[in-house]
């Protein structure tokens, strides 16, 4: 498989298949019920539950151009409007000298809670795409780099270079500046290199409530470091 040739849609599918399937089939059966963070009833249905949901209604991303004066890159548009999905989160250890070698990568979730509008999908405080974009634009040139995520513990931005589509991290020594070297050649490649490990929260997985036709959050914690 040529990872760098995948589309964003294929990369999201790859992330869920390679990570969630691994959790459901390899790790959970080793746990004893008494020590599990998830019951076996939930675990048995985890594989079907923890996957992206194809979107029927699209979020209007023209707010990005209205706010910043240029079109949203197609890669980011696809990330927002192909699937409902939770945070894409996990370890990212290449290259070894990047800020990600000691911190987890987090890409923003695309979910709509009951009672929320399509606009709320983008403007969720702290981890919404537009919220982060506005914060970055107040301190840096968003026409050159767009934040698509952040690091879990130290909150360095993960940046999409507009001119090339390559992914950079924020420089650990200079705030609101990109690192000198990219960590991936595309958003799709970056997604495929996020690996679940350690204690991992499958957070913000979107599921449809058939009574209200809304997409809802659901959270489970799986401890992959259980020594019992």
MARBA-347431 format. One record per residue (C-alpha): residue number from 1; residue in three letters; x, y, z. Coordinates in nm, 3 decimals, always signed. Layout:
BEGIN
<site n="NUM" res="Ala" east="X" north="Y" up="Z"/>
...
end
This chain:
BEGIN
<site n="1" res="Unk" east="+0.000" north="+0.000" up="+0.000"/>
<site n="2" res="Unk" east="+0.137" north="+0.343" up="-0.099"/>
<site n="3" res="Unk" east="+0.046" north="+0.546" up="+0.207"/>
<site n="4" res="Unk" east="+0.147" north="+0.880" up="+0.057"/>
<site n="5" res="Unk" east="-0.095" north="+0.827" up="-0.232"/>
<site n="6" res="Unk" east="-0.403" north="+0.771" up="-0.016"/>
<site n="7" res="Unk" east="-0.690" north="+1.019" up="-0.013"/>
<site n="8" res="Unk" east="-0.807" north="+1.169" up="+0.317"/>
<site n="9" res="Unk" east="-1.112" north="+0.941" up="+0.304"/>
<site n="10" res="Unk" east="-0.893" north="+0.633" up="+0.261"/>
<site n="11" res="Unk" east="-0.660" north="+0.754" up="+0.536"/>
<site n="12" res="Unk" east="-0.943" north="+0.791" up="+0.789"/>
<site n="13" res="Unk" east="-1.063" north="+0.441" up="+0.704"/>
<site n="14" res="Unk" east="-0.705" north="+0.314" up="+0.742"/>
<site n="15" res="Unk" east="-0.675" north="+0.480" up="+1.084"/>
<site n="16" res="Unk" east="-0.989" north="+0.313" up="+1.215"/>
<site n="17" res="Unk" east="-0.919" north="-0.025" up="+1.061"/>
<site n="18" res="Unk" east="-0.556" north="-0.045" up="+1.171"/>
<site n="19" res="Unk" east="-0.607" north="+0.095" up="+1.522"/>
<site n="20" res="Unk" east="-0.957" north="+0.008" up="+1.636"/>
<site n="21" res="Unk" east="-0.950" north="-0.342" up="+1.491"/>
<site n="22" res="Unk" east="-0.624" north="-0.399" up="+1.673"/>
<site n="23" res="Unk" east="-0.778" north="-0.290" up="+2.003"/>
<site n="24" res="Unk" east="-1.091" north="-0.498" up="+1.957"/>
<site n="25" res="Unk" east="-0.923" north="-0.818" up="+1.841"/>
<site n="26" res="Unk" east="-0.583" north="-0.817" up="+2.012"/>
<site n="27" res="Unk" east="-0.606" north="-0.631" up="+2.341"/>
<site n="28" res="Unk" east="-0.954" north="-0.663" up="+2.483"/>
<site n="29" res="Unk" east="-0.967" north="-1.046" up="+2.496"/>
<site n="30" res="Unk" east="-0.662" north="-1.041" up="+2.723"/>
<site n="31" res="Unk" east="-0.843" north="-0.841" up="+2.992"/>
<site n="32" res="Unk" east="-1.028" north="-0.991" up="+3.284"/>
<site n="33" res="Unk" east="-1.379" north="-0.859" up="+3.331"/>
<site n="34" res="Unk" east="-1.312" north="-0.745" up="+3.686"/>
<site n="35" res="Unk" east="-1.031" north="-0.513" up="+3.581"/>
<site n="36" res="Unk" east="-1.171" north="-0.392" up="+3.252"/>
<site n="37" res="Unk" east="-1.259" north="-0.031" up="+3.189"/>
<site n="38" res="Unk" east="-1.514" north="-0.162" up="+2.942"/>
<site n="39" res="Unk" east="-1.752" north="-0.451" up="+2.997"/>
<site n="40" res="Unk" east="-1.732" north="-0.749" up="+2.762"/>
<site n="41" res="Unk" east="-2.081" north="-0.671" up="+2.629"/>
<site n="42" res="Unk" east="-1.954" north="-0.331" up="+2.509"/>
<site n="43" res="Unk" east="-1.622" north="-0.479" up="+2.395"/>
<site n="44" res="Unk" east="-1.795" north="-0.738" up="+2.179"/>
<site n="45" res="Unk" east="-1.964" north="-0.466" up="+1.977"/>
<site n="46" res="Unk" east="-1.672" north="-0.225" up="+1.975"/>
<site n="47" res="Unk" east="-1.549" north="-0.304" up="+1.626"/>
<site n="48" res="Unk" east="-1.882" north="-0.216" up="+1.463"/>
<site n="49" res="Unk" east="-1.931" north="+0.083" up="+1.688"/>
<site n="50" res="Unk" east="-1.592" north="+0.251" up="+1.657"/>
<site n="51" res="Unk" east="-1.581" north="+0.358" up="+1.298"/>
<site n="52" res="Unk" east="-1.657" north="+0.671" up="+1.098"/>
<site n="53" res="Unk" east="-2.009" north="+0.739" up="+0.970"/>
<site n="54" res="Unk" east="-2.062" north="+0.862" up="+0.615"/>
<site n="55" res="Unk" east="-2.206" north="+1.212" up="+0.608"/>
<site n="56" res="Unk" east="-2.526" north="+1.289" up="+0.420"/>
<site n="57" res="Unk" east="-2.554" north="+1.660" up="+0.505"/>
<site n="58" res="Unk" east="-2.246" north="+1.872" up="+0.456"/>
<site n="59" res="Unk" east="-2.114" north="+2.143" up="+0.687"/>
<site n="60" res="Unk" east="-2.091" north="+2.480" up="+0.514"/>
<site n="61" res="Unk" east="-1.720" north="+2.557" up="+0.516"/>
<site n="62" res="Unk" east="-1.759" north="+2.888" up="+0.332"/>
<site n="63" res="Unk" east="-1.729" north="+3.049" up="+0.676"/>
<site n="64" res="Unk" east="-1.356" north="+2.985" up="+0.644"/>
<site n="65" res="Unk" east="-1.328" north="+3.201" up="+0.330"/>
<site n="66" res="Unk" east="-1.553" north="+3.465" up="+0.481"/>
<site n="67" res="Unk" east="-1.329" north="+3.481" up="+0.785"/>
<site n="68" res="Unk" east="-0.985" north="+3.454" up="+0.624"/>
<site n="69" res="Unk" east="-1.028" north="+3.552" up="+0.259"/>
<site n="70" res="Unk" east="-0.926" north="+3.233" up="+0.078"/>
<site n="71" res="Unk" east="-1.070" north="+2.891" up="+0.001"/>
<site n="72" res="Unk" east="-1.028" north="+2.605" up="+0.244"/>
<site n="73" res="Unk" east="-0.783" north="+2.348" up="+0.100"/>
<site n="74" res="Unk" east="-0.960" north="+2.042" up="-0.040"/>
<site n="75" res="Unk" east="-0.781" north="+1.802" up="+0.197"/>
<site n="76" res="Unk" east="-0.928" north="+1.981" up="+0.500"/>
<site n="77" res="Unk" east="-1.268" north="+2.011" up="+0.330"/>
<site n="78" res="Unk" east="-1.266" north="+1.632" up="+0.283"/>
<site n="79" res="Unk" east="-1.165" north="+1.576" up="+0.646"/>
<site n="80" res="Unk" east="-1.468" north="+1.776" up="+0.757"/>
<site n="81" res="Unk" east="-1.736" north="+1.659" up="+0.516"/>
<site n="82" res="Unk" east="-1.678" north="+1.295" up="+0.419"/>
<site n="83" res="Unk" east="-1.739" north="+1.137" up="+0.763"/>
<site n="84" res="Unk" east="-1.864" north="+1.202" up="+1.111"/>
<site n="85" res="Unk" east="-1.578" north="+1.087" up="+1.330"/>
<site n="86" res="Unk" east="-1.419" north="+1.151" up="+1.664"/>
<site n="87" res="Unk" east="-1.073" north="+1.275" up="+1.752"/>
<site n="88" res="Unk" east="-0.799" north="+1.100" up="+1.558"/>
<site n="89" res="Unk" east="-0.552" north="+1.061" up="+1.842"/>
<site n="90" res="Unk" east="-0.244" north="+0.857" up="+1.920"/>
<site n="91" res="Unk" east="+0.134" north="+0.832" up="+1.914"/>
<site n="92" res="Unk" east="+0.329" north="+0.972" up="+1.619"/>
<site n="93" res="Unk" east="+0.699" north="+0.899" up="+1.647"/>
<site n="94" res="Unk" east="+0.839" north="+0.994" up="+1.305"/>
<site n="95" res="Unk" east="+1.064" north="+1.179" up="+1.279"/>
<site n="96" res="Unk" east="+1.215" north="+1.103" up="+1.618"/>
<site n="97" res="Unk" east="+1.335" north="+1.459" up="+1.675"/>
<site n="98" res="Unk" east="+0.992" north="+1.621" up="+1.636"/>
<site n="99" res="Unk" east="+0.776" north="+1.740" up="+1.927"/>
<site n="100" res="Unk" east="+0.550" north="+1.443" up="+1.851"/>
<site n="101" res="Unk" east="+0.815" north="+1.193" up="+1.957"/>
<site n="102" res="Unk" east="+0.718" north="+1.254" up="+2.320"/>
<site n="103" res="Unk" east="+0.358" north="+1.371" up="+2.284"/>
<site n="104" res="Unk" east="+0.039" north="+1.238" up="+2.125"/>
<site n="105" res="Unk" east="-0.110" north="+1.387" up="+1.810"/>
<site n="106" res="Unk" east="-0.473" north="+1.500" up="+1.813"/>
<site n="107" res="Unk" east="-0.671" north="+1.591" up="+1.500"/>
<site n="108" res="Unk" east="-0.998" north="+1.773" up="+1.558"/>
<site n="109" res="Unk" east="-1.328" north="+1.581" up="+1.581"/>
<site n="110" res="Unk" east="-1.617" north="+1.614" up="+1.337"/>
<site n="111" res="Unk" east="-1.925" north="+1.541" up="+1.549"/>
<site n="112" res="Unk" east="-2.256" north="+1.711" up="+1.620"/>
<site n="113" res="Unk" east="-2.414" north="+1.681" up="+1.960"/>
<site n="114" res="Unk" east="-2.789" north="+1.669" up="+2.010"/>
<site n="115" res="Unk" east="-2.938" north="+2.017" up="+1.967"/>
<site n="116" res="Unk" east="-2.632" north="+2.162" up="+1.795"/>
<site n="117" res="Unk" east="-2.617" north="+2.319" up="+1.450"/>
<site n="118" res="Unk" east="-2.378" north="+2.249" up="+1.164"/>
<site n="119" res="Unk" east="-2.188" north="+2.563" up="+1.264"/>
<site n="120" res="Unk" east="-2.126" north="+2.414" up="+1.608"/>
<site n="121" res="Unk" east="-1.932" north="+2.132" up="+1.442"/>
<site n="122" res="Unk" east="-1.657" north="+2.379" up="+1.351"/>
<site n="123" res="Unk" east="-1.670" north="+2.628" up="+1.637"/>
<site n="124" res="Unk" east="-1.646" north="+2.398" up="+1.941"/>
<site n="125" res="Unk" east="-1.425" north="+2.572" up="+2.198"/>
<site n="126" res="Unk" east="-1.062" north="+2.455" up="+2.212"/>
<site n="127" res="Unk" east="-1.093" north="+2.160" up="+1.973"/>
<site n="128" res="Unk" east="-1.318" north="+2.291" up="+1.696"/>
<site n="129" res="Unk" east="-1.149" north="+2.358" up="+1.362"/>
<site n="130" res="Unk" east="-1.263" north="+2.720" up="+1.326"/>
<site n="131" res="Unk" east="-1.198" north="+2.798" up="+1.692"/>
<site n="132" res="Unk" east="-0.836" north="+2.686" up="+1.649"/>
<site n="133" res="Unk" east="-0.803" north="+2.864" up="+1.313"/>
<site n="134" res="Unk" east="-0.915" north="+3.196" up="+1.462"/>
<site n="135" res="Unk" east="-0.679" north="+3.155" up="+1.755"/>
<site n="136" res="Unk" east="-0.386" north="+3.085" up="+1.520"/>
<site n="137" res="Unk" east="-0.475" north="+3.377" up="+1.290"/>
<site n="138" res="Unk" east="-0.460" north="+3.619" up="+1.580"/>
<site n="139" res="Unk" east="-0.094" north="+3.529" up="+1.629"/>
<site n="140" res="Unk" east="+0.037" north="+3.408" up="+1.291"/>
<site n="141" res="Unk" east="-0.025" north="+3.416" up="+0.913"/>
<site n="142" res="Unk" east="-0.305" north="+3.168" up="+0.844"/>
<site n="143" res="Unk" east="-0.262" north="+3.210" up="+0.467"/>
<site n="144" res="Unk" east="+0.062" north="+3.013" up="+0.506"/>
<site n="145" res="Unk" east="-0.026" north="+2.758" up="+0.775"/>
<site n="146" res="Unk" east="-0.364" north="+2.631" up="+0.897"/>
<site n="147" res="Unk" east="-0.392" north="+2.441" up="+1.228"/>
<site n="148" res="Unk" east="-0.550" north="+2.098" up="+1.183"/>
<site n="149" res="Unk" east="-0.478" north="+1.968" up="+1.532"/>
<site n="150" res="Unk" east="-0.253" north="+1.992" up="+1.834"/>
<site n="151" res="Unk" east="-0.042" north="+1.784" up="+2.067"/>
<site n="152" res="Unk" east="-0.226" north="+1.635" up="+2.361"/>
<site n="153" res="Unk" east="-0.008" north="+1.739" up="+2.654"/>
<site n="154" res="Unk" east="+0.196" north="+2.041" up="+2.544"/>
<site n="155" res="Unk" east="-0.060" north="+2.190" up="+2.304"/>
<site n="156" res="Unk" east="+0.173" north="+2.257" up="+2.013"/>
<site n="157" res="Unk" east="-0.023" north="+2.317" up="+1.695"/>
<site n="158" res="Unk" east="-0.020" north="+2.066" up="+1.410"/>
<site n="159" res="Unk" east="-0.006" north="+2.272" up="+1.091"/>
<site n="160" res="Unk" east="-0.110" north="+2.229" up="+0.727"/>
<site n="161" res="Unk" east="+0.115" north="+2.425" up="+0.489"/>
<site n="162" res="Unk" east="-0.118" north="+2.591" up="+0.238"/>
<site n="163" res="Unk" east="+0.130" north="+2.605" up="-0.049"/>
<site n="164" res="Unk" east="+0.230" north="+2.237" up="-0.036"/>
<site n="165" res="Unk" east="-0.022" north="+2.042" up="+0.174"/>
<site n="166" res="Unk" east="+0.263" north="+1.917" up="+0.393"/>
<site n="167" res="Unk" east="+0.218" north="+1.881" up="+0.769"/>
<site n="168" res="Unk" east="+0.440" north="+2.059" up="+1.021"/>
<site n="169" res="Unk" east="+0.435" north="+2.094" up="+1.396"/>
<site n="170" res="Unk" east="+0.465" north="+2.421" up="+1.582"/>
<site n="171" res="Unk" east="+0.826" north="+2.495" up="+1.675"/>
<site n="172" res="Unk" east="+0.886" north="+2.397" up="+2.036"/>
<site n="173" res="Unk" east="+1.117" north="+2.694" up="+2.091"/>
<site n="174" res="Unk" east="+0.926" north="+2.969" up="+1.907"/>
<site n="175" res="Unk" east="+0.550" north="+3.004" up="+1.954"/>
<site n="176" res="Unk" east="+0.335" north="+3.032" up="+1.641"/>
<site n="177" res="Unk" east="+0.617" north="+2.933" up="+1.408"/>
<site n="178" res="Unk" east="+0.633" north="+2.606" up="+1.213"/>
<site n="179" res="Unk" east="+0.906" north="+2.349" up="+1.264"/>
<site n="180" res="Unk" east="+1.191" north="+2.357" up="+1.015"/>
<site n="181" res="Unk" east="+1.102" north="+2.020" up="+0.861"/>
<site n="182" res="Unk" east="+0.762" north="+1.864" up="+0.784"/>
<site n="183" res="Unk" east="+0.649" north="+1.552" up="+0.968"/>
<site n="184" res="Unk" east="+0.440" north="+1.426" up="+0.673"/>
<site n="185" res="Unk" east="+0.403" north="+1.506" up="+0.304"/>
<site n="186" res="Unk" east="+0.024" north="+1.524" up="+0.324"/>
<site n="187" res="Unk" east="-0.266" north="+1.523" up="+0.568"/>
<site n="188" res="Unk" east="-0.357" north="+1.171" up="+0.453"/>
<site n="189" res="Unk" east="-0.007" north="+1.043" up="+0.523"/>
<site n="190" res="Unk" east="-0.010" north="+1.207" up="+0.867"/>
<site n="191" res="Unk" east="-0.340" north="+1.037" up="+0.958"/>
<site n="192" res="Unk" east="-0.208" north="+0.693" up="+0.863"/>
<site n="193" res="Unk" east="+0.093" north="+0.734" up="+1.093"/>
<site n="194" res="Unk" east="-0.111" north="+0.799" up="+1.409"/>
<site n="195" res="Unk" east="-0.093" north="+0.481" up="+1.617"/>
<site n="196" res="Unk" east="-0.306" north="+0.397" up="+1.916"/>
<site n="197" res="Unk" east="-0.114" north="+0.280" up="+2.223"/>
<site n="198" res="Unk" east="-0.094" north="+0.306" up="+2.599"/>
<site n="199" res="Unk" east="-0.410" north="+0.421" up="+2.773"/>
<site n="200" res="Unk" east="-0.633" north="+0.542" up="+2.496"/>
<site n="201" res="Unk" east="-0.970" north="+0.707" up="+2.509"/>
<site n="202" res="Unk" east="-1.187" north="+0.639" up="+2.209"/>
<site n="203" res="Unk" east="-1.350" north="+0.977" up="+2.252"/>
<site n="204" res="Unk" east="-1.606" north="+1.153" up="+2.043"/>
<site n="205" res="Unk" east="-1.710" north="+0.852" up="+1.837"/>
<site n="206" res="Unk" east="-2.024" north="+0.963" up="+1.658"/>
<site n="207" res="Unk" east="-2.336" north="+0.749" up="+1.664"/>
<site n="208" res="Unk" east="-2.677" north="+0.831" up="+1.525"/>
<site n="209" res="Unk" east="-2.982" north="+0.859" up="+1.749"/>
<site n="210" res="Unk" east="-3.260" north="+0.723" up="+1.526"/>
<site n="211" res="Unk" east="-3.528" north="+0.901" up="+1.731"/>
<site n="212" res="Unk" east="-3.385" north="+1.251" up="+1.687"/>
<site n="213" res="Unk" east="-3.172" north="+1.203" up="+1.373"/>
<site n="214" res="Unk" east="-2.885" north="+1.369" up="+1.559"/>
<site n="215" res="Unk" east="-2.528" north="+1.252" up="+1.588"/>
<site n="216" res="Unk" east="-2.413" north="+1.203" up="+1.944"/>
<site n="217" res="Unk" east="-2.094" north="+1.155" up="+2.142"/>
<site n="218" res="Unk" east="-2.010" north="+0.828" up="+2.315"/>
<site n="219" res="Unk" east="-1.700" north="+0.767" up="+2.527"/>
<site n="220" res="Unk" east="-1.523" north="+0.456" up="+2.643"/>
<site n="221" res="Unk" east="-1.184" north="+0.415" up="+2.805"/>
<site n="222" res="Unk" east="-0.969" north="+0.116" up="+2.724"/>
<site n="223" res="Unk" east="-0.656" north="+0.068" up="+2.933"/>
<site n="224" res="Unk" east="-0.396" north="-0.106" up="+2.717"/>
<site n="225" res="Unk" east="-0.146" north="-0.098" up="+3.003"/>
<site n="226" res="Unk" east="-0.349" north="-0.322" up="+3.234"/>
<site n="227" res="Unk" east="-0.100" north="-0.550" up="+3.410"/>
<site n="228" res="Unk" east="-0.355" north="-0.774" up="+3.582"/>
end
